Amino acid sequence: MDNLKYDDPLLLELIELEAERIENTIDLVASETHMPKSILEEMGSVLNHKTIEGYPGKRFHAGCEYVDIIEKLAIDRMKDLLQAEHANVQPHSGSSANIAVYFSVLDVGARILSMSLSHGGHLTHGHLTSMTSRCFNFQHYNVDLQTELINYDAVARAADQFKPEMIVAGASSYPRLIDYEKMYQIAKSAGAYLFVDMAHIAGLVAAKLIPGPVPFADFVSFTTYKTMMGGRGGVILCKKEYADAVDKAVFPGTQGTTAVSNIAGKATIAKLAGQTGFINVQQKTLDNAKLLAKEFLKKGYRLVGGGTDTHQIIIDVTSKGLSGARAERILESTGIITNRNYIPGDTEKKASGLRLGTGPISVRGVDRNHVVQIADIIDNALMNPGNQEVSDRLRKDVFEICRQFPVYNSSVPE
Ligand code: DSN
């Protein structure tokens, strides 16, 4: 970053500090990962110069001969990778993608049935604080409070009574698999569209390690910066018959010009996702999540949903007398980065959960022995809050793991 040194040394210093923070902490945030360097190169490239509106071959500015090829590549590769009939790669984020899906086929005020936030849903699934709840009439389904799993019969009953025009499946905080075929049957019986938000699990689906929603859903959205490893942004997949409506809802419906640099990242990750390096990272992500879950269960922690089938583990930290926020802060001071989360039964005043994801440690290539050690460190830290001696010792252990498994090693797909 030779030029930044002259233009804005303070920013260079902050970026270097952030790079150091990333190297020297263990990232267990379920919605983060470490991107391949090639994606970072694309994102900082000359592609940022170009203003584009419209779609390849139908633009509103000249000079699009190369960026048209880039966007077309991203579309075709995403379609091939996920066996989708249509892909739109322009959404700035998962939220923009979700908003565009709603507006593609629904009128303002339409009825939408989705999972509530504290049971795992996302803000854009109609939470009171989200503009989505001001534009559409949402009703929410919950997980079963005993099993903390989706009760498909209860969803079917809710659909029968509420008569939604769209049903949303998919979650930000749900560690188990969702039965998309069942959700499809419920949606079809209700005469509703099925929309699946697979933001968190897209990388696992792309690697074909867990079932994907594409054959069943009318619309699928995902972000490219979580398990998918493709940099910031969102993607919408849909059946061919909705392609035009989705494209119009993205541009000009809800976005203007978009970031070609991020579209390039999406194109590259869709290529890398077919290769062994990516698939191995996703397999490790699943294996590490199962291993961490096993370790926490052994130590007496209560896990939401009883365990995991994905990259996520959600610990009910009240089972150890802590709140999610307190647990998050204790771990941050030992160099372990997580985030607090609502769990089923929370009132949204206080989060009782701590959500962990194994994407980033799997990219770093952390081996099984050290995953077990990470569970020990977390347990020790949570059981000894305020004990500076323990905290300092654990911080050193975290440093040592980080030193042994640097972010940019051979596990990152090249
Ligand atoms: N939806 C937020 C999360 O799951 O952390 C950001 O992607």
Residues whose N, C-alpha, C, O or C-beta is under 5 A from the ligand:
A	BS01	DSN	S31 S172
